[in-house]
Amino acid sequence: MNFSFWPEKETQQCEVTYKGTTYTGYMTLCAAIMRAMDEGIPITDPKYFSQMSVEELGHVLRSDNETPMPMLQERHQVLTEGGRVLLEHGGSFRSFISQAGNDARKMVELVVEKIPSYRDEATYEGKRISFYKRAQILVADFWGVMAAREEGDIINMDWLTMFADYRVPQALVYLGAIRYSDTLMQTLKNGELLCSGDRREVEIRGCSIWSVELIKDRLYKLVRERDGQTCNVNSAIIDFYLWPYAKQHHKEMAHIPIHHTRCIYY
């Protein structure tokens, strides 16, 4: 359900309070899930969430104010879809993903093949473009958990790109890594909604991916020149730096608009 948390208006944010802290954006989802677990709702059990009703999910994701979490119907659809797939493959994410061994690339390919809502693709100048933001961040999060628990090593992490969303491109523009044309910048400042697959939306996400690849290559070179060693920073780690950076510095970069695309992919 990790997608589309931006508000229609900055003054109308969905909010969830958990243990005395009020959260907005993506963290509202995390807080809502933790709140549900504390309430005894088996929200992490695919036997439950594969069959839960829209109303039940609405209760889990309820906001503290009058602004609801966006796209409840879509979140319900992808959650129940994912739950059914997990039940068909051992009943847990661990059993499902084990089919891919410990290979990050095979994991992403498995997720995209088996769960349709992860097929984050577009057509650009007649070619199929695959972003797979949610599939990649799912694998990267799994890698992080496994590393923290010291439960094995996932290979091919360098195959992953950054996770092309709306917040990291804003940070890349702010930091001078990419630049929007004057026309595009004005379009975004006007608040125009870009459809998923719109050429401008595809270019923002694609250029962000390539920008992070160039940053990674530059880091490799700098570390090699300074230390004579191989740098082990991958695109996922760079993304894990840029996304919180954008959240922490949102006031400083408020003059740079995010692109608005309502979809299930990011």
Secondary structure, 3 states (H helix, E strand, C coil): CCCCCCCCCCCCCCCEEECCEEECCHHHHHHHHHHHHHCCCCCCCHHHHCCCCHHHHHHHCCCCCCCCCCCHHHHHHHHHHHHHHHHHCCCCHHHHHHHHCCEHHHHHHHHHHHCHHHCCEEEECCEEEECCHHHHHHHHHHHHHHHHHCCCCCECHHHCCCCCCCHHHHHHHHCCCCCCCHHHHHHHHCCCECCCCCHHHHHHHHHHHHHHHHHHHHHHHHHHHHHCCCCCCCHHHHHHHHHHHHHHCCCCCCCCCCCECCCCCC
